[in-house]
Amino acid sequence: MGKHHPSITKKATVIDMKGHLMGRVCGIVAKKLMNGENVTLVRCEETNISGSFIRNKIKKLDFLRKRTLTNPGRGPFHHRAPSAMIERTLRGMVTKNARNHCKRGKLALKRLTCYDGIPKNVERQKRMVCPSALRTLRLAPGRNYCRLGRLSHELGWKQQEIIAKLENERKERGLKYFESKKASDKMWSEAKAEASKELTKESALLAKYGY
């Protein structure tokens, strides 16, 4: 296939946005999207932005003033949800100069899914991180940073408490599953040890062949 029609992988890469710097991780994700990969971003509200909170808030408030004076219904449209903010950032990275009209960029955006929190359909999938975009590795110690969830909340995002509640429920489910798995693993190891004591001859033969 041509360079503008990459092969699309069906299974999406799930990236946990917690602790990532927004600009850096969006650059990595944009490249993956343009290469034909499906990407799902979870916990967008935990993304970090370099610079102090008040500095970023002033910049965002100034950006919210921008509109079409003759007909504000024409846009630009300003989103308050963290997932929508990240999607807009990525839109600017993949569509280049022909914003919203680049066919390759439009197809790339269709391969992107953003979530606030971690929904049940993604809960059990393996979540990845981007080491080159982690704040702890890329931002100098002592530098100011802020959380996108707090910024969105103060700009009018109304779902912060709901997302926090759902996240607590998810963590409780995960802890319950982990405890049950640990108990079943313990029972299995005990049963295996007991069986190996009773069948010493067979166990020695299996051990000889690496089992």
C-alpha positions, -999 to +999 in steps of 0.1 A: +000+000+000+010+036-005+026+057+022-006+076+028-026+043+033-008+024+061-020-010+072-044-005+102-040-027+133-073-037+147-063-040+183-059-006+200-029+004+221-043+016+255-022+044+270-026+055+306-022+093+306-015+096+343+018+114+350+025+122+313+033+157+300+005+166+276+025+180+246+051+152+247+026+123+249+004+139+222+033+141+198+040+103+203+003+094+199+000+116+168+028+097+151+011+064+160-022+075+146-006+087+113+012+053+110-022+036+111-024+024+147-055+025+168-049+043+201-071+046+232-062+071+259-075+066+294-074+088+326-070+120+305-079+141+336-046+129+352-024+144+324+002+169+335+010+203+319+043+220+326+041+255+341+022+267+372-015+262+375-023+300+375-002+305+344-020+278+325-054+290+337-047+325+325-036+312+291-068+290+288-091+319+299-075+341+272-081+313+246-117+309+257-124+345+246-116+337+210-148+333+189-165+345+157-179+379+165-205+380+138-218+345+145-203+326+175-222+295+164-195+291+137-169+285+163-142+280+175-158+257+200-141+254+233-143+221+252-141+218+289-136+180+293-099+168+296-105+141+270-119+166+245-090+190+252-065+163+244-084+153+213-083+189+201-045+191+207-040+159+187-063+173+159-039+202+154-009+177+152-023+153+126-042+177+102-012+200+095-021+232+076-054+220+061-071+219+095-101+196+096-099+191+058-069+168+055-082+133+045-053+115+061-057+135+093-094+128+095-088+091+091-061+093+118-085+110+142-111+082+137-085+058+151-083+078+183-105+072+214-102+094+246-117+087+280-119+105+313-113+078+339-111+041+328-144+027+315-154-010+319-147-019+283-110-010+287-106-019+324-091-053+319-068-044+289-031-039+294-023-002+298+010+012+285+031+043+293+054+064+272+087+068+292+099+096+270+068+117+280+067+109+317+069+141+339+092+124+364+117+117+337+113+147+314+106+177+337+134+190+359+130+186+397+114+216+413+097+228+382+060+238+383+033+217+367-004+214+370-031+186+365-054+189+335-084+176+355-081+206+380-077+230+351-108+217+333-128+217+366-121+254+372-129+262+335-164+246+338-160+208+335-188+194+357-180+156+359-149+157+381-167+142+412-185+115+391-152+104+375-135+103+409-164+082+423-163+057+393-125+055+397-128+046+434-153+018+424-129+005+398-100+004+422-122-015+447-131-041+420-095-044+411-084-050+447-112-076+452-101-094+420-064-093+431-072-108+465-093-136+450-065-144+425-039-144+452-060-169+472-065-192+443-028-191+434-020-200+470-044-229+469-030-241+436+006-240+449-004-259+481-022-286+461+008-289+438+032-293+467+009-319+483+006-339+451+044-338+445+049-353+480+026-382+473+041-388+438+078-385+445+089-409+417+068-391+391+079-357+403+116-367+400+110-379+365+092-347+355+120-326+371+145-344+351+129-331+319+124-296+332+088-297+344 
